Amino acid sequence: LQNRTIVRFIARTMPRAPSSVAPGSPEPPAGRPVPKGRQTKAAIVDAALNLASQMGLEGLSIGALAELTQMSKSGVFAHFGSREELQISVIRAYHQRFEEEVFFPALQAARGLPRLRALFANWMQRVAVEIQSGCIFISGAAEFDDRPGPVRDALVGSVKSWLAALDKAVTQAKQEGDLRADADARQMAFEIHGLILALHYEERFLHNPGSLHRAEAGFEHVLERYGNPDAVASTVPSDVRPRARVSTPSRPSRSKE
Amino acid sequence: LQNRTIVRFIARTMPRAPSSVAPGSPEPPAGRPVPKGRQTKAAIVDAALNLASQMGLEGLSIGALAELTQMSKSGVFAHFGSREELQISVIRAYHQRFEEEVFFPALQAARGLPRLRALFANWMQRVAVEIQSGCIFISGAAEFDDRPGPVRDALVGSVKSWLAALDKAVTQAKQEGDLRADADARQMAFEIHGLILALHYEERFLHNPGSLHRAEAGFEHVLERYGNPDAVASTVPSDVRPRARVSTPSRPSRSKE
């Protein structure tokens, strides 16, 4: 029942196939139309991505996609050899969208701390959307964590390539002198990843207000630990106000409750 | 197919109902035997908890439980009015096990930083087990994050009561003077929660080696930020070696790649 409600909700808010190209698809070169079959496939993948964000990759069904795209089940199935291939296409589409929204725009920022800040800010923006819609990097991890196979491999590969990009940005920030020479890139990326996961969990699942601000404050704390203070201070966004440090209080005697 | 493989695996490794009491069940008072019906129900819940850890709460089925406990389907069903009630019983059982393994033993440690450290150490131990078995607090969040109803409510209530206990331990550590007076309990608990989530994600899903050590190091970093240095240093476990701080390097000119 709930599955069908979501399918209808998504159907009301998305463009129809095959007359429209999916929003994430590349623009066709001028004067050279994209073949109709490829347009249709892109539209199905886009619908599948919307559905998977809400229902999980395991929630994907040919029937629901046929309803969403107003195609026949056999018409949908003809574009994918198997449900597994459909799931992998969705992971690739998500990966591409993630790169376009989070990774590529951050390359415009100067190498070092500005770029690392941009990566985190773009990631936060992506998660803020996914607090409503769900995230297949997170729900997919829970679905496939102990299920070996090509879907799991595609998902792990996608997440790992993103975390490797984050590691690289940290390493570059070290090379630029923005971070301390002993900063451990993998450790720092791990702590940042934790903030994103806590944000998604506490805001989307627990509905704890203030999680967005907590993730931002947590990121500043990570930078305070690993950063060159001048670089951190000179790149702090205007909407993040680090709290003033106060002196450590004297310790009262320890009691046991 | 995979579902049945897991059911058989769990069946081989667990005690049989109704002759045995589930490991998490309270000891019967001496001389007053526990009614057989209650024993059976406890054994079913225990089998269901094992199954749900691996398959998710949505992976629970009366059929699989009947196979696991070697009972009839109607026999299993008689103990629960609905599948939803079975799921809620599993959440309650998990909550009880979590309290017994993580929360109650930490109350033996002195109030303040020693207790906060004990809570984290016990939590880490629980997660280390769940890297193999799965965790219904995490997989359940992905399953029920946008599905209102009594199962979601039970799961959210359970997680929130645990996070509230963590907040309280932080607040007590502040009162004891172990943490800085301006330490924000909710912020600190959020950052700790992130480390646990990153550990589960990176170790269980990505199979990244070293995640356990990274979560431990991250916890020390959180304490470095919020703690009274004397209290942090005097309570550091012998197996955690904080890295020496080195001087900040001079910054080379910024290049753009």
Interface residues (C-beta under 8 A of the other chain):
Chain A: Q2 Q54 G56 L107 A110 R111 G112 G134 I138 S139 A141 A142 E143 F144 D145 D146 R147 V156 V159 K160 L163 Q172 Q175 E176 G177 D178 R180 A181 D182 D184 R186 Q187 F190 E191 H193 G194 L195 I196 L197 A198 Y201 E202 R204 F205 L206 H207 G210 S211 R214 A215 A217 G218 H221 E224 R225 N228 P229 D230 A231 R243 A244 R245 V246 T248 P249 S250 R251 P252 R254 S255 K256 E257
Chain B: Q2 Q54 G56 L107 A110 R111 G112 G134 I138 S139 A141 A142 E143 F144 D145 D146 R147 V156 V159 K160 L163 Q172 Q175 E176 G177 D178 R180 A181 D182 D184 R186 Q187 F190 E191 H193 G194 L195 I196 L197 A198 Y201 E202 R204 F205 L206 H207 G210 S211 R214 A215 A217 G218 H221 E224 R225 N228 P229 D230 A231 R243 A244 R245 V246 T248 P249 S250 R251 P252 R254 S255 K256 E257
